[in-house]
Amino acid sequence: AQSVTQLDSHVSVSEGTPVLLRCNYSSSYSPSLFWYVQHPNKGLQLLLKYTSAATLVKGINGFEAEFKKSETSFHLTKPSAHMSDAAEYFCVVSDPPPLMEYGNKLVFGAGTILRVKS
Amino acid sequence: AAGVIQSPRHLIKEKRETATLKCYPIPRHDTVYWYQQGPGQDPQFLISFYEKMQSDKGSIPDRFSAQQFSDYHSELNMSSLELGDSALYFCASSLGNSGAHSYEQYFGPGTRLTVT
């Protein structure tokens, strides 16, 4: 089964400084990977996705992530944090891979809470 | 653009009661997923449907059942509610078989169920 591990449960950065949220995945084949964001008492919003095309994926709100097969990593980055980025971020893998006919359940990491200090 | 609609947004029930959660997918989406997010937890997959047939099943209790109707909306039925069922229930939809944008799941705002 596919799984993801988010290496930090909490990350705190100052406004205007870079953001790095770390994620490692485990998969027996080429995975589809996603980052979702959840603001307090809100739903889940897709930030970006990797589906075996370009390894550097750009998402919304200035976020991007790089798929590194050799390191089994899919870290999320942003050059400059904004106060509105404060939220919980989930690294997600699709299980099974998107070659099958039907949709695929998502397996979530435990989440990383990002705090942005002014 | 139209999003996934869930109703009700909030629901309070007592132990042993039943509850029905509804999900209306994005128009033309044929796949619906249900997830349960307990307090301070990550979302856990419950069940999914593709073209009105169950396509996958996760950690869904036997007390729960779900179905997808001809208009593609889905309902999650929960019986004999327990305190531990208190959670945020998300529905997501996707276009299950359309090439580059397949399997991108769009989430609804969730239904917050509180069992007292």
HADDOCK unambig.tbl for C-alpha pairs under 7 A between the chains (distance, minus, plus):
assign (segid A and resid 42 and name CA) (segid B and resid 109 and name CA) 6.28 0.50 0.50
assign (segid A and resid 43 and name CA) (segid B and resid 107 and name CA) 6.75 0.50 0.50
assign (segid A and resid 43 and name CA) (segid B and resid 108 and name CA) 6.33 0.50 0.50
assign (segid A and resid 43 and name CA) (segid B and resid 109 and name CA) 4.36 0.50 0.50
assign (segid A and resid 43 and name CA) (segid B and resid 110 and name CA) 6.19 0.50 0.50
assign (segid A and resid 44 and name CA) (segid B and resid 107 and name CA) 5.85 0.50 0.50
assign (segid A and resid 45 and name CA) (segid B and resid 107 and name CA) 6.95 0.50 0.50
assign (segid A and resid 98 and name CA) (segid B and resid 103 and name CA) 6.83 0.50 0.50
assign (segid A and resid 101 and name CA) (segid B and resid 97 and name CA) 6.43 0.50 0.50
assign (segid A and resid 102 and name CA) (segid B and resid 50 and name CA) 6.53 0.50 0.50
assign (segid A and resid 102 and name CA) (segid B and resid 55 and name CA) 6.77 0.50 0.50
assign (segid A and resid 102 and name CA) (segid B and resid 96 and name CA) 5.70 0.50 0.50
assign (segid A and resid 102 and name CA) (segid B and resid 97 and name CA) 6.93 0.50 0.50
assign (segid A and resid 103 and name CA) (segid B and resid 31 and name CA) 6.45 0.50 0.50
assign (segid A and resid 103 and name CA) (segid B and resid 96 and name CA) 4.90 0.50 0.50
assign (segid A and resid 103 and name CA) (segid B and resid 103 and name CA) 5.60 0.50 0.50
assign (segid A and resid 104 and name CA) (segid B and resid 103 and name CA) 6.45 0.50 0.50
assign (segid A and resid 105 and name CA) (segid B and resid 45 and name CA) 6.59 0.50 0.50
assign (segid A and resid 106 and name CA) (segid B and resid 45 and name CA) 6.90 0.50 0.50
assign (segid A and resid 108 and name CA) (segid B and resid 42 and name CA) 6.26 0.50 0.50
assign (segid A and resid 108 and name CA) (segid B and resid 43 and name CA) 6.41 0.50 0.50
assign (segid A and resid 109 and name CA) (segid B and resid 42 and name CA) 6.73 0.50 0.50
assign (segid A and resid 110 and name CA) (segid B and resid 41 and name CA) 6.92 0.50 0.50
assign (segid A and resid 110 and name CA) (segid B and resid 42 and name CA) 5.34 0.50 0.50
assign (segid A and resid 111 and name CA) (segid B and resid 42 and name CA) 6.54 0.50 0.50
